[in-house]
Amino acid sequence: MDLKQKEHVFKKFQNANLKSRHHEEDEGMFVDNTDHSGALTVTAGGSGITSVPFPILKGIFEKAATLYHSQSDIVSFPGKPGAANIIGKYFITSSTDAAKPHLVTVLGTGQVTCDSNCPRWEMYKVCSHSIAAAEHCNLLEKFVKWFKTKTISLNLTGLANLNMPCGRGKKPHKATQKRKGKANKRNETALAYLDEHDQPQVPPPRPPDGGYVIYFLKDCDNKVSKCYGCKGNLKHEGQIPQPPGDLVVVSRGRREYFKDGTKLYGEINNIYFHLSEQCIKSKNTFFVPSLVYVAPYVASQFQQKHKDLLDQCSVTYNI
């Protein structure tokens, strides 16, 4: 794509009269009064996607419908797609910066990818841009099916070669020859890891921008110690409190700091709160408990004290 083509494409985005420009980080946080019924061939409720909190998923599909039906939010990438399995590449308007649209790639297999600047894609591997592009290519049903069936499988080939010489099997006519090379110690380490970890490690909290998740303090970074709202201690003398005080609410935000008397903001990172509506509302007056998501693997560890506190805070969850 030459310079003139780039300028032409980006100018279309900058000059577009976009009626859909709310922040994608806030999808699912606000009520969208637009009637989106029948706007896409697949709906959020009918998609069968369970790995994304439904309020967020619903916001993604509603935003995708708006993008899809717009006359200026989806523009084909100039030139040939590249690889044979690529159906198309598209620039799709970013809600946060119209001058920097997202690049979405659609594959014939049903896989659709957005770029790394999209927070929803980075978190869930599905976003309004990927949904809109899939619908644009008449592949939304195929994309949803691909998304639900994609899995991460453990590569057992290395484990099968545990402690085998590096040249094993390459010269069957010299089976008794002494092999050179070190045994596969890396796989021995992998097997020891699997033996010691019956349950998968809990990933660090990564709430969607504008959203909130409940997490156990033991599964957070060891440096986490202060509530971003009340500035009080989350730990007592460095120790995690007894239940239910071992639960925290995690969100994303920019921490404030002062330099030479000027108030500045850092990069977007995790921020932590006591499980208290008062603490959270001190930073976000629009907070409501329905914005809080509890992952099943977190809920499965709840004791009765945890459940009682969540009930008091009107936080709902499924086990």
Helices and strands as residue ranges (DSSP letters): H 3-15, G 24-26, H 44-47, H 54-69, E 74-76, E 86-92, E 102-107, E 112-113, H 119-124, H 128-136, H 140-149, H 157-160, G 172-174, H 185-196, E 212-216, G 217-219, E 247-259, E 262-274, H 277-281, G 289-291, E 292-293, H 296-299, H 304-312
